[in-house]
Amino acid sequence: MRLLTQCGRSVRFELYRVSDSVNWRAFACSRLDEVLVNEADALYDRFRHLGVFDRAQVRNIALRHEGRVMALRFSDTQLLSRPVPLARLRHLAEAQGHKLSLRSNFRISPRLFRAVYEEGHARP
């Protein structure tokens, strides 16, 4: 799950992890540097050194998307010192007029990004 927000020329996003099917938390933020869309083998050859997927997995994904896949390259990842639970994230979003959708990427305001970022670095 990624929440996208435009910050000047860069795009920042919050990453979500599921420890189980119920407990979602924002645990990091990164700068999105590049979005690449290409044939499965071309992107696999470029990024196989990362060891995230094997060639068969990338080809299988491409079968569902007209033979093409997408790779996201990001940098400046910062772990939040206090992961933000989904319930708290929804509360922060609603306070700023956002309704969260966990089905796809979506743009959030810089104010909401800042609120989540500050929440993730707040002292206990």
C-alpha positions in Angstrom: 0.0 0.0 0.0 1.4 3.4 -0.9 0.0 6.9 -0.3 1.4 9.3 -2.9 1.9 13.0 -2.3 3.5 15.5 -4.5 6.3 17.4 -2.9 7.8 19.7 -5.4 9.3 17.5 -8.2 9.6 14.4 -6.0 6.9 12.0 -5.0 6.9 10.6 -1.4 5.0 7.6 -0.2 4.2 5.7 2.9 4.8 1.9 2.8 2.4 -0.5 4.5 3.2 -3.9 5.9 0.8 -6.6 7.1 2.0 -8.5 10.1 -1.3 -10.4 9.9 -4.5 -9.8 8.0 -5.7 -7.3 10.6 -2.8 -5.2 11.8 -1.7 -2.8 9.0 0.9 -0.1 9.9 2.7 2.7 8.1 6.4 1.9 8.9 8.5 3.9 6.4 8.6 6.6 3.8 10.7 6.8 0.7 11.3 9.0 -2.3 10.0 7.6 -5.6 12.7 8.2 -8.2 11.5 6.3 -11.2 8.6 4.3 -12.6 9.5 1.9 -15.4 7.1 -0.1 -17.5 8.5 -2.6 -19.9 8.5 -6.2 -21.0 9.0 -8.7 -18.2 12.4 -10.0 -19.3 13.8 -6.6 -19.9 13.0 -5.4 -16.4 13.9 -8.7 -14.8 17.4 -8.5 -16.5 17.8 -5.0 -15.2 16.8 -5.6 -11.6 17.5 -9.3 -11.0 20.5 -8.4 -8.8 18.0 -7.2 -6.2 16.6 -10.7 -5.7 13.0 -9.7 -5.1 11.4 -11.9 -7.8 12.6 -14.7 -10.0 12.1 -14.6 -13.8 9.1 -17.0 -13.7 7.3 -14.7 -11.2 7.8 -11.6 -13.3 6.6 -13.4 -16.4 3.5 -14.6 -14.6 2.7 -11.0 -13.5 3.2 -9.8 -17.1 0.7 -12.4 -18.4 -2.0 -10.6 -16.5 -0.9 -7.2 -17.9 -0.5 -7.5 -21.7 3.1 -8.8 -21.3 4.4 -5.7 -19.4 5.3 -5.1 -15.8 6.1 -2.1 -13.7 9.2 -1.5 -11.6 9.4 1.3 -9.0 12.8 2.6 -8.0 13.0 4.6 -4.7 15.6 6.0 -2.4 16.0 7.9 0.9 13.9 5.4 2.8 13.4 6.4 6.4 11.9 3.9 9.0 9.4 5.6 11.2 10.5 5.3 14.9 6.8 4.6 15.8 4.8 2.7 13.1 1.4 4.4 12.6 -1.5 1.9 13.0 -4.2 1.9 10.4 -6.9 3.2 12.8 -4.7 6.2 13.6 -3.9 6.8 10.0 -7.6 6.8 9.1 -8.2 9.3 11.9 -5.5 11.6 10.6 -6.8 11.3 7.1 -10.4 12.0 8.0 -9.3 15.1 10.0 -7.9 16.4 6.7 -10.8 15.5 4.5 -9.3 12.3 3.0 -11.0 8.9 2.8 -8.4 6.1 2.7 -8.6 3.4 0.2 -6.3 0.4 0.7 -7.0 -1.1 -2.8 -4.6 1.0 -4.8 -2.2 3.9 -4.8 -3.7 7.3 -4.3 -2.6 10.9 -3.8 -2.7 12.6 -0.4 -2.1 16.2 0.5 1.3 17.3 1.7 -0.4 18.2 5.0 -1.6 14.6 5.5 1.9 13.3 4.6 3.4 15.6 7.2 0.9 14.5 9.8 1.7 10.9 9.3 5.4 11.5 9.2 5.3 13.5 12.4 3.1 10.8 14.1 5.7 8.2 13.1 8.5 10.2 14.7 6.6 11.4 17.8 8.1 10.6 21.1 6.1 8.3 23.3 
